[in-house]
């Protein structure tokens, strides 16, 4: 994990909000998306975009930034991409903050 990428990803309020929403997707999106081909539940880009109220291209860029930083995992199912938090990276970053700053 490159800490600078995580700091950059977290510097945007909407990206932080998306991480909070994905912490409890059932509460914020009303349901998890599970299919036979998914290993873990996730939330579709379209639902994140609708909740954020921003253009799909902006949300896609935000999700890409967070995935590049390791904060999110994604899974493609047909034409849809589902996102979920990468809890391991989030824990490691929290430990880094606690020990180093």
N, C-alpha and C positions, 0 to 999 in steps of 0.2 A: 504494500500500500504506500502510495506516495502522499505524504501528509499535505503537501502544498495543494494537490488536486482536491483533497477533501475540504480544506479550508476554502478554496475557491467555490466549490459546490455549495458549501454552507453559507456563503456570503450573500446569497440571494434569498429574500424572505419567502418567495413562492416555492423555491426548492426545499427550504426548511419545512414549509407547510405540507408539501407533498410527502416528505418523510414522516411527518406526524400523522397524516391521514393513513399512510400505509402501515403505521404501527398497529392500527386497529381498523382494518378495511371494512369489516362487517358493520361497525358503528358509522363510518364515514361514507361508505358506498352502498350500504344496505345488503350486500351479499359478497361472497367470494366467488370467483370463477374457477370452476374445476371441470376438467374433462378427462376422459380416459387417457389422453396422451400427456397430461400435465403431472409432474411429480409433486408439485406444491401449488397451493392456490395463489392467485395473483389478481391484479386489477388491470383491466384493459385501458390502453392509452386514451380511448374515446371517453371513458368515464372520468379519468383524471382531468382531461381537457375540459369537459363540461363542468366539473366541480370548480376548477380554477377560473373558468370564465375567460380563458385566453385562447388565442389561435392555436390550432393543432400543431403548426410548425414551431411555435414558441415552446409548447409543452414537450414536443419531441426533442428539441434542442436541450431543454432542461433535463429531461430523462437521460439523454445521452451523456451529458456532463456528469450526472450523478452515477451513472453506470461506469463511466470511465474512471471515476474516483473510487469505485468499488462499493459504493453505498447501496446500489440496487443490483438486482439480478433480473434477467428477463427470460421469457420463454415464448417462442413463436408457435402458435397453434393455428394452422391454416393461414388466413389473411390477417389474423389478429396477433398482437404482441401484448403479453401480460407482464406486469412488473410487480416485484415484491422487494422488501428490504433485505439487505445482506447483513444479518444480525452479527455475524462474526466480525466483519470490518467495522461496524459501528462500535462493538465492544472493544476492539483493538484500538480504535481511535480514542475512545473514552479513557482507556488505560494510558495511552500516550499523553493525553492532556493532563491526566492526574499526576503522572510521574515527571513530565518534562516541563510543564508550565506552572 
